[in-house]
Amino acid sequence: MRLTLLLLITFITLLWAFKDSKIFKKPERIFKLNKKNFYTWMNFSKKERYELSKKDSVFYLNQRKNLLKQIRNEYKNISGSEK
């Protein structure tokens, strides 16, 4: 009985200690500004809008980098096969 209680307390303590870990976090969804949610965007504070726009620009930059990397790899494959 004591062992079970001790294990339960230890497990709860570990969950509480690692609750902010990436393992338990849900992935954050990026808020896209468009005509339908403009008023929602304007109801955010200035700091929240800044953070969301910064996340959006980082996400867009990463998409462009990945696309450019994919184009370069395809070009290498095509130019390598022609020689």
C-alpha positions, 0 to 999 in steps of 0.5 A: 500500500505504501509503495503504491502511494509512493509511486502515485505521488512520484508520478504526479510530481514528475507530471507537474514538474514537466508540464511545460515540456514540449512533450505535453504541449500542443503545437501552436496554431498560427493565426492567419489574418484575413477578411473574416477574422480582421476584428479578432485580429484588432481585438488582440493587444499590440504585443499579441499582434506583434508576436503573431506577425513575427511567428507568421513571418518566421513560418513564411521564411521557413516555407520559402527556405524549404521550397528553395532547397527543394528547387536546388536539389531538383536542379542538381538531380536534373543537371547531374543526369544530363552529364 
